[in-house]
Amino acid sequence: MGTVGTGTDESAGERPQLINVAYRLLGSVTEAEDAVQDAYARWYGLPRSRREEILSPGAWLTTVTGRICLDLLGSARARRERYVGAWLPEPLPDRTEWDHAGGADATRPADPADQIVLDESVAMAFLVVLESMTPAERVAFVLHDVFRYPFAEIAHVLGRTPAACKQLAASARRRVSVAHAPVTATGQADVVRQVKEAWETKDIAALVGLLDPAAVMTADGGGLVGAVLRPVEGGARIAQYMVAIADKAPGLELLERSVNGVPGLVAQRAGVVMTVASFHVSDGRVTRIWAVRNPEKLRPWARMGQAYP
């Protein structure tokens, strides 16, 4: 690195990559943004001469961001124990989808969520699997398998040997291979559209036909809004629950929208996004539904829903 000015420019350009890493590690846009801000605060807190010595500001910032996320993941268990009901990752909208519909204001300041690349590594099904990993497994797997960082660099984040990091990633990979069964976007969109239509018409029989008999629905209200505190298990029970929700919420509008890059549903009333639902589909049937209702997790959706005509 030649000059401080060059280093500053280069470090600033790392922000989108760091946000992408931190979101996949934490499952939270808010926490990802805070982690990256903390990493930059530490970078600019270094003496000028020390910053000039660092050949790759990006690698330095990634290491620090990874360590911050590792600490947050380590304390997450205690925080989740205090959480009311089930905890789900924050869902991400596809801003271009809402822009196309005439909703989002293209002139508004960029939201950190807009910087996150919507690929299969942010699908809700994938993020939920990541939640089952130990913090070290998650860091090793995300950095290596998703972002292709070498184990030698990951070792600096985890404070372990490259060989140990490789073993952690392999252990995490086994969890993913068991739980992750990708479905084409077209196939999922067809099923989600049918769920939407059956939900709107309160057709319990049609919903039961679209849901796997062993399907599970998990809702996250965070104690701030009404939501079932325990997962609802069984296609028939889920169908009845969905129709009961529709009965209690007149005027609710369902929109087909991408959720974390995968076809999902958004429920809004009077232009306010109330629920964002993600689905996992296997063999033409819905096996999992994740419904995020916590308004603090729907901030990236708020302006989009209010602007939608």
N, C-alpha and C positions, 0 to 999 in steps of 0.2 A: 504494500500500500504506500503510495507516494506521499500524499499530503493529507492533512486533516480534512480539507474540503472534499477531496475525493472519497475519503472514508465515510464522511457524513452522508454524502449523496448515496453511496453504495448501501450504507446501513438503512437509510430511509426506504430504499427500494425493496428491502427484505420483508417489510411489514405484511403484505398479502400472503407470502409463503408461511410466515410465522403464525398468522391467524388461522390458516388452513391446518397447520400442524396442531396448534393448541385446541382447536375445536374438536378434532378427531380424538385427541387425548382426553378432553374433559367433557365433551358432549354438551357444552354450554357456550353460546356466543358471548354472553356477558363475562363469564369467567375467562374465556379465551382472550377477550379484549384486555381484561385486567392483567392477565399473565404477560401478554406482549408489552403492555405499557410498563409493567414492572421491569421486564428485561431491558427495554430502552432506557428506563431511568438508571439502571445499573450501568449501561453502556456509556451514557453521557455523564455519569458520575465518576468515570475513570479519568485519571489525569490525561491531559492531552498527549503527553509523551507515550503513555501506555497504549492509547488508541492507535497511535502511529505505528507501534510495534506489531499490532495484530494484522496479519496478512489477509485474513478472511473474516471481515466483520459478520458476514452471514453465518459462518460456522460457529463463531463465538456466540451470536445471538440465539442460534438454534440450540446450542448446548445449554445456555442459561434458561431459555424458555422451557426446554425439556425438563430441567431440574425443578423449575418452579411448578410445572404441571405435575411432576412426580410427587412433590410435597403436597399439592392440593389433592391428588388422588389418594394419598396416604391418609389424609384427614377426612376424606369424603365419607367413609363408613360412619363416623360419628355424626356428621351432618345429616346423612340419610336417615339415621335412626331418629332424628328429631323432626324429619319431614313428615307432613301429614299425608298418609296414603302412599301410593306407588310413586316413585321418581322415574321420569322419562327424560331422555335428551331433548334439548330445545329443537323444535322443527324448523326447517329452513324453506323459505319460499323461493321460487324462480321468478326473479323480478321481471325478466323479459316477458314472461307469460302474462303478468298483470299489465305491463306496459302495452302489450298487444291488445289487451281487452279494453284499453283506454283508461286504466285505473291509476297506476302509479305516476307520480310526478317525476319526470326524467331530470328535472332541474334540482331536485332536493339533494341535500348532502348525502354522500355515500354512507350507507350503513355497513358496519363490519360484516354483517351477514352477506352483503353483496359481493364480498371478496372471496367467499368460500366457493371453491370449485365443486359443482354438484355431480359427483361420480358415484360409483357403487360403494366407495369407502365411506360415504356419509348416509347411505340408505339406513332408515331406522332399524331394520332387521340387523344390519351389520353393527350399528352402534350399540344395540342392546347386547349383542354377543360380546363386544368389547367390554361392556360393563361387568361381565362375568369373570374377567381376567384379573389377575393381581396387578397392582400398579406397574411393577417392573415388566411383567409380560406385555402389558398394553403399550408401554413406551417402546420396548424393543420391537414389537410387532409393527406398530404404526410407523416408526421411523425407518425400519428396514423394508418391510413388505409393501408399504404404501408409498413411502417417499424415497426409498432406495438409498438410504444412508448406509455406509459401510459399518460393520460391527465395531471397527476400531474407533469410529467417532461416537457410536452409541455407548461404548464403554466409558467414555468421559462423562456422559450424561448420568449413567447409572452407577458409576463408581465400581464397576466390575470388570472382569477380563472380557475380551472379545469372545472367547469360547463360551463363557457363561451367558453372555448376551445372545449368542447364537442358540443356545439351548432354550432360553426363555422364549425367543421368537418361534422356535419349533413347537414348544408346548402350546403357545397361543394359537399357532396355525392349526393344530389338531382340534381345538375348540371351534374354530371357524369352519373347518371342513365338515364337522358333524352338523353344525347348526345352519350353515349358509347354503341355500339352494336357490340360485338366481332364476328369475322369471323374466321373459322378454317384456319390455315396456308395453308393447301392443297387447300382449296377452293379459297383463295386469290391468291395463286401461279398460279392456272389455269387461272384465269381472267387476271392477270398481264402478263402471257406468251402470251395470245391472244392479249392483248393491244400492246405488243412488236412487235408481228408479223404484226399486222395491221399498226402500226406506220412505221415499216421498209418498208412495201410495199406501203405506202401512200394510204391506202384503207380507204377513208373517211366513206364509208357506214358501213364497219366493225367496225370502231371506234365508230360511232354513236350508233351502236347496243350494244356495250360494255359499253357505258356511260349512266348513268341515265339522263333522259331528264332535270332534275333539278340539274345536277352535277355542281360543282364549282372547278375551278383550281386557286390556289394561287401560285405566284412565288416570290422568294426573291433573288434579285440581289444586294441589299444593295447600289445601285447607283454605284457599281464598274464594273458591266457587264450589258449587255442588258437584260432586263426582263420587262414583262408587269407590270405596276405599280398598277393596280387595278385587283381584281379577275375577271377571265373570267367565265361567267355564262351561263349554258345551254350546253347540250351534243353536239349539232350540232356546236356551236361556238368553243367549246374546240377542237373538231375533226379537224375543219378547221385550227385552230391555231397550232395544233400539226403538221399537214402536212406542213404548211407554215414554221415552224421551220426546219423540215427535208429538205425542199427545199433550205433553206438558209445555211445549215450546211452540205455540202457534206463531206463524210468520217467519219461521226459521227457513232460510234459503240455503240449499246445498249447491256448491260449486265444485266442478272437477278441476283440480289444480295439482301440480307437481308438489310433492312434499319430500324434501331432501332428494330431489331428482327422480322420484318414482311417483307414478300416478296415485293420487290420494283424493280426499274430500275435505273441503273447507265449509264449515257451517257458520253462517253469519245472520245477524238480525239487525235490521235498520242500519245496514252498512258496517256494523261492528263485528269483527271476527270473534266468534265465541269458542269454537273448537276446531282443531286441525287433526284430522285422522289419517294415520298411515296404515297400510295393509301389507301383509305377506301372503302371497298366493302360491299354492302348490296344487298341481293336477286340476287346475280350473276352479279351485275352491279357496276361500279365504281361511287361512289357518291362524292368523294373528291379526288383531286390531290394536293399535296404540292411539289413544285419543288424548291429546294434550289440551287441557282447558285452563291451566294456570295462566292468568293474564300476563304475569311477569315473563313467561316463556313465549308469549305471542307478540312481543314488541315489534319484531321485524314485519309482522303481518298487519299491524294496526293501521298504518297509513294507507296500505294497499286496499284493505277492506273498506275503509271510510271513503276512499276516492272512487271505488268501483261504482259504475252507474246503476 
